[in-house]
Amino acid sequence: MADRWFPSSKTCSACQTVKPKLSLAQRVFTCGHCGVCLDRDLNAGLNLQQYVARSGRETVNGRGADQKTQPGWAGGCETSTPQPAQA
């Protein structure tokens, strides 16, 4: 699992150079070092894929649980009768 502050969208997926600043409005990642140009989300996804491949097989889920939760009603509701929305 990657740390919350892992710079996946600021790191070049080709050469691993990290950009110090990258605003959320910039939707295309362009590396100033090697020149690679990718969609920002694709670049971040590639970095996370590489991170997981280097860190080994995951043994727990992303929230740290060691077992699946059992199916239940959303929000802990006990009935299947829809409740009116409260203002």
N, C-alpha and C positions, 0 to 999 in steps of 0.2 A: 504494500500500500504506500503510495507516495505521500509525503508530508504535505500538509495543507498549503504551505508556502513554496512548494517546489515550482520553479519558474518554467513550467511546461510550455507556455505560449511565448515566453521571452527568449527561449533557447533555440538555436538553429538545430534542426533534426539531422542535418548533414554533417556539420563540423563542430557542433556543441558550443559555439560561441554564444555568450549570453548578452542580450541587449539590456543596458541599464534602464531604459525608459521605453515603454510601449503603451500608448493609450488604448483604452477599450474601443475607441472610435476607429482605430486602424484595424481593418478586417483582413489585410494581406500582410504576411510576414516576409520581409526582404532582409536577408543577411548582408550586412556591410562587409563581412570578411570573405565569404565564398560566393556570394551573389545568388544563392538559392532564393526562389520566390514561390511561396505557397499560401493557400488560404490559412488564416491564423488558427482556426480550429483543427484543420488537418495537421498542421505542424505540431500543435499541442498533443494531438492524438498519437502521432508518431513518436514523440518524445516519451509519452507515458507507456507506450508499447515497448519501447527500448528499455525504459526504467524497470518495468515488470520482468522483462526477459533477463536483465542483469541481476535482479534481486532473487530470482528463483521462484518456485511454485508457491502460490498462495495457499495458506492453511486455514485461515479464518476469513470471514466476509469483511466488507469494508467498514462495518461498524464495530468490529472486534468480537462479534458473537461466535461461539463455537458450535452452535446448532441453529437449525431453522426454527422460526416461530410458527406456531400452529395457526391455521386459518381461523379467522373470526370476523365479527362485524366491524366495519370501519368506525373508528372513533370510539370503540368500546361499547357500542350500542348493544343492548340486550334483546331488542325486539326487531322484527322486520317491518313494523308499521312506520311509514314515513312520519316524521314529526314536523310541525309547521316551523318555519324560520322565525327566529326571534329578532326584533328590531334592535 
